[in-house]
Amino acid sequence: MYASVIVPNGNGRHHLAACLGSLGRQRIAQDFEILLVDNHSTDDSIPYVRANFPNVRIVPLAWNGVFAGAVNAGLRIARGEYIVLLNNDAEADPDWLAELLRQLESTPEAGMAASKILLWDRRDALHSAGDFYGFDGIPGNRGVWGIDDGRFDDDHLIFGACAGAAAYRRTLFESIGLLDDSLVAYCEDVDLNLRAHLAGWQCVYAPRARIYHRLSATGGGPLASYSCGRNFIVVALRDLPAPILRRHGGTILVAQLRIAAEALLHLGEPAARARLRGQFAGLRAIPRAWAQRPGIHSGSVIPWHALESWLALRDRPTAGG
């Protein structure tokens, strides 16, 4: 059960002591490798890691792959049968990796495992107990901003994992492909979750695999607003089966109009303007997204209503319905 932990990094030297240090403190019987994929950093990330974490394999990129590109570069050279992703602005609990892999090992139908992501500065508050995806085409984090009171801890199978802290079987990527680096950042894990479900994979939740995340320390702002504005549209139109689009297309359209209206109300803010630019880019990308549908859906092995049942859950606990 050999694992490769991939940490994308871009000028994140100030985060690496906590992130890589926590990986060095993992309580796990099996050996694992750590790959730091560096997005052409201009700070001293690479010399710092070489000097302080000599066991880390550094993968220097000559370009900025942001998230998806960096992860894919790591995936192509990773040696593990399990691929584990961790944001560089996160710190892992000592049992994090062992718990993720234990859940995957014990759940053969699962191709991915989701962590419990807690806030860095409020360690009793959730940022994600796994991800959900709604009928309106809007993804989200289960339990976000709520107190970690155990309400999700009895869940086993859920919709999907946040790629900022998740584990995957290598065979999942071999069957459905890598992250879509045309999405660049934000929603590339939503796309992966949807494609995995279509191919018959499940996602298991590992509530004892805990990490602590500095929110948007390496992202957020206009970049996130633009990317979400574009990628919400692209992912919904490309990945959702036709019966779901016919049944819930109106709900998706209303959600997009609401997002645009809210952005117009705050047009003086850079993030709002970026969101509108992203939505416009999403509309321009519709022909390409539509042309990609046959390649995604031709290999679907589940009925559309099986996927629809996951979308109905949103952020409710799955245990007991």
N, C-alpha and C positions, 0 to 999 in steps of 0.2 A: 504494500500500500504506500508507494512512493508519491510524494506530492511536490509540486512546484508552486511556490508563492510568488506572484508577480506584483510588484509595487511600481506603478507609474509615477514618475517624478519630473517636475519642471520647475526649476529654481526653488526647490523646496528644502534646501539645506536646513533651515530652522525647524523643520518638522521631523527630520530623519532620526535624531537621537531617540525620541520617544517611540516612533514607529518601528524602526529596526531593532531598537533595544528590546521592545516587547516581543518581537519575534524570536530574539535570542533567549527569552525566558519561557518559551513554550514547554509545557509538560506533556510530552508525547514520546511514545516508545519508538516510533518509526523515525528514520532519518528523512529530511526534506531539504530542498534547495530553495534559496531566496534569489530572485532576479530583480534587480532594480533597473527598470527601463527608463533611461534618462532622455527627456525631450529637448535635447540640445540646450541644456542649462547654461546660463552665463554666470551663475554664482559658483561657489566652490563645492557643489554637491558631490561631484565625482571624486576629487582628491580627499574630501572628508570621509566618504564611504571607504575608499581604499585604505585610509589610515586607521579608521576606527572599526570597520566591519569587514575584515579581510575575507570572511567566509561568504560574503554576498557577491554573486555574479553580476557585474555591471554590463548593461547592454546600452551603449551610447548610440543615440540616433543622430543623424545629420540634419534632421528636420524636427518640427514639433508635431508629434502625432496626437497631441492632446490626450484623450483617454482611449478611444477605440483603437487608434493607430498604434499607440504604445502597447496596449494589451496584446494586440495581434502580433506585434514584433516579438513580444515575450513568448507568446503561444507557439510560434514557429520554431523556437529553439528549446523550449521547456522539455525536460526529460520525464516529468511525472505522469502517472496514469490519472492523477487528480490535479486539476488546475485551480489554484486558489488566488483570488484577487483581493487586494487590500489597498485602500487609499493611503497616500503618504501622510495625510493629516489625521490619521487614526492611530489609536493605541489598542492593542489586543490584550484581552485577559489571558493569563497563562494557560487556560484550558481551551482557548478559542479554537485552535486548529484541530485538536484531538476531538472536540465535540462535533465540529463540522464533518470531519471524515467518518466519525462513528455513525452519524445519522445517514450518510450516504451508503456506508457499508451495510447498514441494517435495512435499507429501503431500496431493493433492486430496481424498482420502477422509477426511482428518482434520478434525474440527471444533474440536479443542482440542489444546493443546500443554502438556505438563507440564515444569516446571523441575526442576533438581537443587537441593534445599533442604538447606543445611548448617547446622550449629549455629553460633550467633553466637560463642560462646566456645571452640569446638573446631572449627576450620574444616577439619579433615580428617575430620570425622564427619558422617554423613548424618542428616538428619531425614526426608527423603522423596526417593526416586527415582521419583516418581509414586505413585499409590495402587493398592491392590488391594481386592477384596471377596470374602469367603469364603463357602463353602456354609452357614456358621453364621449368616450375616447380620451379621457383624462386619467393618467396614471397617478398613483399616490402611495404614500407610506402608511402601512397599518399602524395605528396607535400614535401617530406623530403628535408630539408635544404633550402627550398624556403621561401620567405617573406610571412607572413600571410596577403595577400592582398584581402582575401575574395573570391578567385576564386572557392573554394569548398563549400562556405557557403549556396548555394542554393540546394546542394545535399540532397537527402532524403534517399533513399535506396542505399547501397553500398555493396561491396563484404563481408567485414568482419571487425572485431574489433581487435585492439591490446589489449591483455589481461592485459597489464600493467595499464590500466585505462578504464574499460568497465563495463557495466551492463548486466545481463542476467536474463531471467525468470527462476525460479526454474524448471518449467515444461520442459524447453529445456533440462536440465540435466537429468530429469526423462525419457525423450523420447530417448536420444541418449547416455547417460552415461556421466561420469565425464571426466576431462582431462586425457589424456593418460600419466600416470606417467612413462611409459617405455621410453618416449621421454625425460624425466628429465627436460630439459629447452630448450627454443628456438624452435619454430615451433609447440608447443603444442596448441597454439591458432590458427595457420593455420589449423592444423588437425581438431580442433573443428569447425572452420568456414566451412570447406568443409563438414564435417559430418552433420552440421546443415543444409546446403543447400540441401544435398541429402534427408534429412528428411522433407524438405518443409519449413524450417524457413528462414526468411530474417534478414538482419542487417540494422538498422537505424543509421544515422549519426546525432550527436548532436553538431553542431558547437559552441553553446554557453556553452557547458560543457568543460571548459578549465582546463588543468592541466599543470604544469611546471616540466620538468623532467631533472634530472642530468643524462646525458648519461653514461651508463655502470658503474655507481657508485657502483652497487652491482653485476655486471657481466662483460661481455665483455672478451677480450683477448683470450687466448687459449681455455678456456671453451666454449665460444661462437663459435669459429672457428670449434672446434671439433663437437659440437652439431649440428651446421648448416650443416657441411659436411655430417654427418650421416643422419640427419632428413630430409633434402631436398629429399634425395633418398627414404627413407622409406615412407614419406607422399605421394609423387607423385605416387609411385607404389601401395600403399595400397588404397588411397582414390579416385583417378581419375577414372571415369567410363572407361570401356574398349574401347569404340569408341574414347574417347579423347586420351587415350594412343596410340591407333593405328594411329590416325591422327597426333599427336604431339610428338610421342615417339622420332623421330629423333631430334627434337628441344631440347627435354629434355637431350638427350645424348650429343649433341654438347655443351650445357650449362655446363654439368658436366665435359666434357673434357677441356673446357675453364678454369673452376675453378681449375682443377688439374694443367693445364699448368701454370697458374698464380702463384699457390702455389710453383711449382717447380722452377720458376724464383726467388722466394724469400725464398729459402729453409733454409737460415741461420736464418730466423725469427721464433720464437716459434709458432706464430699464423699460419704461413704457414704450418709448420710440423703438427700442430694439425688438420688443415683442411684436409690434406692428410690422417691422421689416421682416421678422421671422415668419409671420403669417403670410405675408406677400410672397416670400421665398417658397413657402410650403405650397401655395397655390400654383406657382410656376413649376413646381416639381411634380405636380399631379400626373402629367403624361408619363413621365419616367417611372413613377411609383406604380401606376396602373399596368405599365408594360412588364413590371417585375412580378406581378401577381401569379402568372402561370408557373413560374419557377418555384414559388413558395408553396402554392396550394396543390400542385400536381402530386406531391408526395404526402399529402395530409392523410393520416390514418385514423383520425377521430371524427365522429359526427359533429357538425357545427354546434348542436345544442349542448354537447359536452363542454365545449369552450364557453358557451354562453352561461352555463351554470356557474363557472368561476367568476365571470364578470358581475353576476348578481350579488356576490358576497361583499364587494367593496372592502371596507376595513372592519367588518364584523369578524369576530373569532369564528374559525371553521369548526371547532369541536362542538358537536351537538347542533350544528346548523346555525 
